Structure formats: C-alpha cells, structure tokens
C-alpha cells in the first residue's frame, strides 16, 4: 500500500511539470523562427536600404580623401612654356615681291607751227619780227646797207646803218625754217647786224627788203 502511494505521488509531480507533453518548448520555437527567416526572401525595402547605405559610405570615403596638392606655377615655368610654344609654331616665310612700275615712255612729238599763225617778237625797241614756218619779216626804221651769206653756212647776214648802243640779242624761234636769230652791235662802225639761221642753205630762200622791212621766204619746187 505504501509503495502504491509513492508511485502515485511521483506520477502526480510529473504531470504538474508537463501538463501537455506535445507542447513545443521555447528552444524549438526559436529554431523554427530562424529557419523561416532564412527561407523567406529579403523584401525590396531592405535591398534599397543597403544600396543607399553603400552609396553614402562611398561618398563619405571620397570626401575624406585628401585633395592632391597643386604646385604653384612660377614665372620661370611660364617663360619656359612660352618658349616651347614659340618653337612649335614655325614662323611663316614672307616673300617680298618687288613691284616695278614701268612708266610709259613719253614720245617727243614735234608739232610744226601752224602756217596760218604768225608769231611776233620785239628784239629791240627798234627791231621787231613776225614769222611762221615759211616766212620771216624784220621791221625796222633803219635801211639795209649790206646783205651777204657765208660759203657752206646756213645763214643770211643783214647789216643796218645805225648808231645804236645795245648788247647782243639771241632768240630761238618756233619755226621749222628759221630756227634762230641774233642781233649784234657794231656802234663804232655805225651799223648793227642781224644773222638769221636757216634750216636749209641760203639759196633755198628768197630775200626782199625796202626802207622799213626785210622779208625772207622759203622756196619750194
């Protein structure tokens, strides 16, 4: 009887300690939860959070990196760089071309005086002449005392009786047949002389005169 009582007591204590022998323990629940967490996929929020955190960490590392030191450019370095640029740029060769301006040749054209125009000149107060290409008239109040020519010379010489005092006069005439004329003083011999230079020999001219005028005309065949 005593042994039966003892057996019942032990069984009662065992039932109090574990009312449901099939109820899961805390260790079993923790292990089951761990297995479920492993098998479940990560949600999108967790993935996005990890990416943002990685980006933040990378930016933070870049900000904490020390900036590279920049050496200041010295004046000598600038000059050296300029010299290098000058060496690379080849100067252009400038070819100077001489521009020769040729002036047009000026041809001298001799224009004969018009036959219908008579030129007048006063050689002395008492000697005046009128002439064109073919005729020469000498006007004076003195008379011709002598007319002569020289062998081989293209000249006609006329002497006029007078006692005038003057210096020798020489004139170039704008005439093809009477290029020049000269008046010389011979006061001591009481005359003055007029020498007419001709384009041809004297025999190609006709000389006429009176008390007030001498005319010399070029002859044509």
C-alpha positions as CSV (number, residue, x, y, z in Angstrom):
1,X,0.0,0.0,0.0
2,X,2.8,2.3,0.9
3,X,4.5,1.5,-2.4
4,X,1.4,2.4,-4.3
5,X,1.1,5.8,-2.6
6,X,4.7,6.6,-3.5
7,X,4.2,5.7,-7.2
8,X,1.1,7.9,-7.4
9,X,3.0,10.8,-5.9
10,X,5.7,10.6,-8.4
11,X,3.3,10.5,-11.3
12,X,1.4,13.5,-10.0
13,X,4.6,15.6,-9.8
14,X,5.4,14.6,-13.4
15,X,2.0,15.6,-14.6
16,X,2.3,19.0,-12.9
17,X,5.7,19.7,-14.5
18,X,4.4,18.9,-18.0
19,X,0.7,19.2,-18.4
20,X,0.9,18.8,-22.3
21,X,3.8,16.6,-23.4
22,X,3.3,17.6,-27.0
23,X,3.5,21.4,-26.4
24,X,6.6,22.9,-28.2
25,X,9.4,24.3,-26.0
26,X,11.0,27.8,-26.3
27,X,14.1,26.3,-27.9
28,X,12.0,24.7,-30.6
29,X,10.1,27.9,-31.4
30,X,13.4,29.9,-31.7
31,X,14.8,27.4,-34.1
32,X,11.7,27.3,-36.2
33,X,11.6,31.1,-36.5
34,X,15.3,31.1,-37.6
35,X,14.6,28.6,-40.3
36,X,11.6,30.6,-41.5
37,X,13.7,33.8,-41.7
38,X,16.4,32.0,-43.7
39,X,13.9,30.6,-46.2
40,X,12.0,33.9,-46.6
41,X,13.4,36.3,-49.4
42,X,14.6,39.8,-48.5
43,X,11.9,42.5,-49.1
44,X,12.5,45.3,-51.5
45,X,12.9,47.9,-48.8
46,X,15.9,46.1,-47.3
47,X,17.6,45.9,-50.6
48,X,17.1,49.6,-51.4
49,X,18.3,50.5,-47.9
50,X,21.5,48.5,-48.4
51,X,22.2,50.2,-51.7
52,X,21.7,53.7,-50.3
53,X,23.9,52.9,-47.4
54,X,26.6,51.7,-49.7
55,X,26.4,54.9,-51.8
56,X,26.6,57.0,-48.6
57,X,29.6,55.1,-47.4
58,X,31.3,55.5,-50.7
59,X,30.7,59.3,-50.8
60,X,31.9,59.6,-47.3
61,X,35.2,57.9,-48.2
62,X,35.7,60.2,-51.2
63,X,35.1,63.3,-49.1
64,X,37.6,62.2,-46.5
65,X,40.3,61.6,-49.2
66,X,43.0,64.3,-49.0
67,X,43.0,66.7,-52.1
68,X,46.1,66.5,-54.3
69,X,48.4,69.4,-53.7
70,X,48.8,71.7,-56.8
71,X,52.1,73.3,-57.2
72,X,52.1,77.0,-57.9
73,X,53.2,78.0,-61.4
74,X,56.4,80.1,-61.2
75,X,57.4,82.9,-63.6
76,X,60.2,80.8,-64.9
77,X,57.8,78.0,-65.7
78,X,55.6,80.4,-67.6
79,X,58.5,81.7,-69.7
80,X,59.6,78.1,-70.4
81,X,56.1,77.2,-71.6
82,X,56.1,80.3,-73.9
83,X,59.5,79.4,-75.4
84,X,58.2,75.9,-76.1
85,X,55.1,77.2,-77.9
86,X,57.3,79.5,-80.0
87,X,59.5,76.6,-81.0
88,X,56.4,74.6,-82.1
89,X,55.0,77.4,-84.1
90,X,57.1,77.8,-87.2
91,X,57.3,81.3,-88.5
92,X,55.9,81.9,-91.9
93,X,58.3,82.9,-94.6
94,X,57.3,86.1,-96.1
95,X,58.4,86.5,-99.7
96,X,58.7,90.1,-100.6
97,X,58.0,90.8,-104.2
98,X,59.4,93.9,-105.7
99,X,56.8,95.7,-107.7
100,X,58.3,97.5,-110.6
101,X,56.2,100.2,-112.0
102,X,57.1,100.9,-115.5
103,X,56.4,104.4,-116.5
104,X,55.0,104.8,-120.0
105,X,57.6,106.1,-122.4
106,X,56.9,109.6,-123.4
107,X,57.5,110.1,-127.0
108,X,58.6,113.5,-128.0
109,X,56.4,114.6,-130.9
110,X,57.5,117.7,-132.7
111,X,54.5,119.7,-133.7
112,X,55.1,122.1,-136.5
113,X,53.7,125.6,-136.0
114,X,50.6,126.3,-137.9
115,X,51.1,128.2,-141.2
116,X,48.2,130.4,-140.5
117,X,49.5,131.7,-137.2
118,X,52.1,134.5,-137.2
119,X,54.4,134.9,-134.2
120,X,55.6,138.3,-133.2
121,X,58.6,139.3,-131.1
122,X,60.3,142.6,-130.2
123,X,64.0,142.0,-130.2
124,X,64.9,145.7,-129.5
125,X,62.8,148.9,-129.3
126,X,63.8,149.5,-133.0
127,X,63.7,145.9,-134.3
128,X,60.5,143.7,-134.4
129,X,60.0,140.4,-136.2
130,X,57.0,138.4,-137.5
131,X,57.4,134.8,-138.6
132,X,55.8,131.5,-139.2
133,X,57.2,128.3,-140.8
134,X,57.8,129.7,-144.3
135,X,58.3,133.5,-143.8
136,X,60.2,135.9,-141.6
137,X,59.7,139.6,-141.7
138,X,62.0,142.1,-140.0
139,X,60.6,145.5,-139.1
140,X,62.9,148.5,-138.5
141,X,63.3,152.1,-139.5
142,X,66.9,151.6,-140.5
143,X,67.9,150.7,-144.0
144,X,69.8,147.6,-145.2
145,X,73.4,148.5,-146.1
146,X,74.7,145.0,-146.8
147,X,73.3,141.5,-147.4
148,X,75.6,138.5,-147.6
149,X,76.0,134.7,-147.0
150,X,78.9,132.6,-146.0
151,X,80.1,129.5,-148.0
152,X,78.7,126.3,-146.6
153,X,76.8,128.1,-143.8
154,X,73.0,128.0,-143.4
155,X,72.8,131.7,-142.5
156,X,71.7,135.1,-144.1
157,X,73.5,138.2,-142.8
158,X,72.0,141.7,-142.9
159,X,73.7,144.9,-141.9
160,X,71.7,148.0,-141.0
161,X,73.2,151.5,-140.8
162,X,72.7,153.0,-137.3
163,X,74.5,154.3,-134.2
164,X,72.6,152.4,-131.6
165,X,74.1,151.1,-128.3
166,X,72.9,147.7,-127.0
167,X,74.1,144.2,-126.0
168,X,73.9,141.2,-128.4
169,X,70.4,139.6,-128.6
170,X,69.9,135.9,-129.4
171,X,66.5,134.2,-129.7
172,X,65.2,130.8,-130.5
173,X,62.2,130.9,-132.9
174,X,59.4,128.4,-133.1
175,X,59.8,127.9,-136.8
176,X,60.9,124.9,-138.9
177,X,62.7,127.1,-141.5
178,X,64.0,129.9,-139.2
179,X,65.3,128.2,-136.0
180,X,67.3,131.2,-134.6
181,X,68.0,134.9,-134.9
182,X,70.7,137.1,-133.4
183,X,71.3,140.9,-133.3
184,X,74.8,142.2,-132.7
185,X,76.0,145.8,-132.1
186,X,78.8,147.5,-134.2
187,X,78.4,151.0,-133.0
188,X,82.0,152.0,-133.8
189,X,81.3,151.1,-137.5
190,X,77.9,152.8,-137.4
191,X,75.8,149.7,-138.0
192,X,74.1,146.7,-136.3
193,X,74.0,143.2,-137.8
194,X,71.1,140.7,-137.9
195,X,72.1,137.0,-138.5
196,X,69.2,134.7,-139.4
197,X,69.9,130.9,-139.0
198,X,68.2,128.7,-141.6
199,X,67.1,125.1,-141.9
200,X,68.5,124.8,-145.4
201,X,71.1,126.5,-147.4
202,X,70.6,130.2,-148.3
203,X,69.8,129.5,-152.0
204,X,66.6,127.9,-150.9
205,X,65.3,131.2,-149.6
206,X,64.3,134.5,-151.3
207,X,65.3,137.8,-149.6
208,X,63.5,141.1,-150.3
209,X,63.6,144.4,-148.5
210,X,62.7,148.1,-148.6
211,X,63.2,151.1,-146.2
212,X,61.1,149.6,-143.4
213,X,61.0,145.8,-143.7
214,X,63.0,142.8,-144.8
215,X,61.2,139.6,-145.9
216,X,62.8,136.2,-146.1
217,X,60.7,133.5,-147.8
218,X,61.3,129.7,-148.0
219,X,61.2,128.5,-151.6
220,X,59.6,125.2,-152.7
221,X,59.9,123.4,-156.0
